[in-house]
Amino acid sequence: MTTEPTTPDKAPSEEIERPIRRPEVLSTCDEIVGACRVLGSDRATLGLVPTMGALHAGHLSLVDAAQAECDHTVVTVFVNPTQFGPKEDFSAYPRDLDADLVALGQHGVTLVFAPSTEEIYPEGFATYVENDGVASEWEGACRPGHFRGVTTVVAKLLNLVMPKVAYFGQKDYQQSLVIRRMVADLNMHPEIRVCPIVRESDGLALSSRNVYLSAEERLRALALSQSLRLAEQLVDDGEGDTAVIERRMRQLIESVGGVALEYIALADPYTLKSVSEIAGPTVAALAARVGSTRLIDNTILSGTLSDLEFS
């Protein structure tokens, strides 16, 4: 007597596990322009997420926002040399394209633009985009030339991809404001979407530079987010004098030790000019070095990111 071969029962809800598809990687300007023209045909919407790689959950939250709102998402991975100063960490900046591609594949991204420096800045390149307004404060003062590099590369990426929406993170609040100003001033068409900061469970803002921190330095770095939470609490308790708030923030950070403050800003969220009183949504931003690692962080006092309206 023979028996028919059998296969294990499979519950209807089970799905066969399929390998994650790695994104297609393009490296030339002509390639990305051609690919985006194809993706954008039939009125499909494109979302752009510009990154410098070393992706973490903060970057991937931008990717998820783009995936939810657009028909196609293009992620760029380019460590932009023109936004680094001569004594900054360009050569040491973390790079792991293979790991980035795995993460992007897991989030459903199918197209990545990863050009060389020579492709973005070919021989003879001599045209830059500068902002003399919101770029001059805080980060602009601490890092001369930084925003010229940012606006130039972002302008190029917007021109190459022609997205409907481009996504940036609140952690680089001033950068997002500079880019909004550039887009408005130059009559560029993309909408700029700013997404909330993603933090570790202990409050540390996610950053590609966090990998530089030793275990001890990482503990000291928590003083940055703790000082911002203190500012929020002071405002919630009715304190409106920014001099008092800044003093209390400094006292907290200095009590930890090993954190070298560069600035604390309590500023208008649209102009980044310092304010003396909390009379509405106000940006509290700071920059500091913990060991050799430079970190930035911010929060919105007396409001949230969603309360801000940008023209």
Steps between C-alpha positions, in 0.01 A plus 500: 500500500632842412432828666487840341780738598383760746612849587483661843181684573537877467275736688315735265649799677860388451698664225802362325802702609648683205844654482515876544570674173810719507443842345640582161802726544574773245818703509481759222287810458378389158389165641298648786337761276393229254375266771299774672340602173379142459378478860325833471310412185122461521497768771658274761637697795863484606631544853864585563694416817851651481748336740872464558457130575586320826124465525320466832137498612478878461583480129269203459211693653540748213499210255182362655333841477594524132380146432166578663441825311657448157477243223879457485785587736853591393767497769834667439816389680778755461750626757518858381853642539400863451304514828800390709753749630876439468522369859179297493449125462444453124763227455386317814125542449340152528431330167337160445307494174435125516332530840306804377369306201385213720311741727344684206396172341328403824304825478395440141728749324581395145721785376813652658724770357856461630728722290871564535635839605627551143151438362343772715795740482669441166816679399429869452200506736465861621134574577366501857175592672529726803255631759581820689193484727409204722829330411706766678397411856608217732626215278591749230713698743667190647561331166583761234415375152297206630164616369644604165596137453160377619292728280715435195478122520130501590425732208680258269314199639163675468579588139607145419211313663223763465302361793158612612614486863847494660537376857731634771530443874427747779833417666661726240236767556705791368594301191134433424422871535789596271377253238142628524630854445705390198203323343278804550758756387596310184141408406576131523199269503549219756319505830742472792374268773668506842453189714540473879824406676543130574666427833645208688296381799723709729437817299819525293417631153599252232801613298749327273769657718381318813725209398800717590395520867659277761268348761593774748461776243160368401382534860630857510327576169163436664539842665403658167153346478459531877560875480239528224250309711579736787424796273167342403413445866590856596275639225219262599535631857457857379856623455523733202832677552746346254800623703378292794434197279842521336674538837328193640587298187866602529509411868369151429748437219796638694412284802561189290850598389678401181252684276633810323207720400526700179164671526151490644244676282148601603370641176211587276422185297480691171788747522725332761547838667538478877193582707485633855159359587312182411195650328417208271676205336874547555795290387739392773813375324850418614833368380779350708805281482511186707858386476586558137144446377283796408129450565193717443146474634186712529138514607202730449398681817137605552392294201592218268645466154149453359401843638745673265375614161743577222408676177 
